[in-house]
Amino acid sequence: MIDRTRPEPKPGVLDIAAYVPGKSKASGGSRLFKLSSNETPLGASHAAIEAYRDNAAALELYPDGGAVALREAIASVHGLNPANLVCGNGSDELLALLANTYLAPGDEAVFTEHAFLVYRIAVLAAGAKPVIVPETDLKADVDTMLSAVTDRTRLVFLANPNNPTGTYLPFDEVRRLHAALPPNVLLVIDAAYAEYVRRNDYESGIELVSTSQNVVMTRTFSKIYGLANLRLGWCYGPDHVIDALNRVRGPFNVTGPAIAAGIAAIRDRDFLENAVAHNEKWLPELTERLTALGLGVTPSVGNFILIHLPDVDGKRAPDADAYLLDRGIVVRRVENYGFPNSLRMSIGTDEANEAVIDALRSFLEKA
Ligand SMILES: *Cc1c(COP(=O)(O)O)cnc(C)c1O
């Protein structure tokens, strides 16, 4: 029934479960390790912080709506044409923009069961239909995704690597997915964690975008660059997609401080290398040491891991979460991603990672 007594959101909006951000507080003492949102434990580049501060002198001025200098900096680091980039208020904005630009009511968008929750929100908010397909071994399955494509499909979202699983598709699989898609279906590759991945068979998607007319890649400054608070992402796509996004986006969707900090951040290659090295040390170490405690750990290529708890009274994910919170450790419950008995932890500082291992050991040992 249509309620005519008050304004009603369009169909789809009230089917959205609002995104729940990672908690940022714990009940424990003064110590707090926030490992719930895949933020870097290393802060931001000093050059980026300085550029951000310098920008405070001109807060009354509108930013450059085209973010030209930032697009040029990104383009030069990645070997791209700046005309094929659009920047956004976080890559979340770009994902929503893609949905709003390409989906009309009745259209379908395909993604997998444990995919990043923002896709579902963006698709429903655009008035379209999410088509959610099963994964195999917590990985996107190209054949299953393809079998869900109909003549109503307009978008396919693939997070590579995916959050919260941390798994990835080798690039020949992504190519196979793309090759079998109809040319009017846009493949959106969300490569938010690309900088962390150290695998010979991984690619972020740049070459596929460059050589086709129906692929876009989104990237972010929120993760390895440590600028989550500034909200800055970018997307690389063919001319016609970039043209459409530029028509729909807000004219000043990226702020001046974000542009300035982003330029400095992407040029600070030492900062990036250090962040990669920290992750390279801890990703295998956490995986091994938590596995040795008897926990299940899904092999990850990102800066976070998905930990599976025993299906035993008192030892399940909500119990472990409460135990960690009491000790000032905030991780992420992931039941809304289809994992009722798992927790996702971001890789933290040395101290934070040791604290998690200690706490989970005593949690599992206690009577
Ligand atoms: C964190 C994350 C993003 C990035 O979001 P921003 O809006 O750029 O902060 C995008 N995709 C995935 C899969 C993520 O985990």
The ligand as a Tripos MOL2 file, in Angstrom:
@<TRIPOS>MOLECULE
LIG
   15    15     1     0     0
SMALL
NO_CHARGES

@<TRIPOS>ATOM
      1 C1         37.4840    0.0810    2.7300 C.3       1 LIG1
      2 C2         36.9100   -0.3640    1.4270 C.ar      1 LIG1
      3 C3         36.6080    0.5590    0.4260 C.ar      1 LIG1
      4 C4         37.0270    1.9810    0.5650 C.3       1 LIG1
      5 O1         36.1530    2.8460    1.0360 O.3       1 LIG1
      6 P1         36.4550    4.3940    1.0220 P.3       1 LIG1
      7 O2         35.0990    4.9500    0.7740 O.co2     1 LIG1
      8 O3         37.3910    4.7030   -0.1180 O.co2     1 LIG1
      9 O4         37.0080    4.7350    2.3400 O.co2     1 LIG1
     10 C5         36.1330    0.0990   -0.7830 C.ar      1 LIG1
     11 N1         35.9580   -1.2150   -1.0010 N.ar      1 LIG1
     12 C6         36.2610   -2.1270   -0.0750 C.ar      1 LIG1
     13 C7         36.1070   -3.5660   -0.4000 C.3       1 LIG1
     14 C8         36.7270   -1.7210    1.1700 C.ar      1 LIG1
     15 O5         37.0030   -2.6390    2.1110 O.3       1 LIG1
@<TRIPOS>BOND
     1     1     2 1
     2     2     3 ar
     3     2    14 ar
     4     3     4 1
     5     3    10 ar
     6     4     5 1
     7     5     6 1
     8     6     7 2
     9     6     8 1
    10     6     9 1
    11    10    11 ar
    12    11    12 ar
    13    12    13 1
    14    12    14 ar
    15    14    15 1
@<TRIPOS>SUBSTRUCTURE
     1 LIG1         1 GROUP 0 **** ****
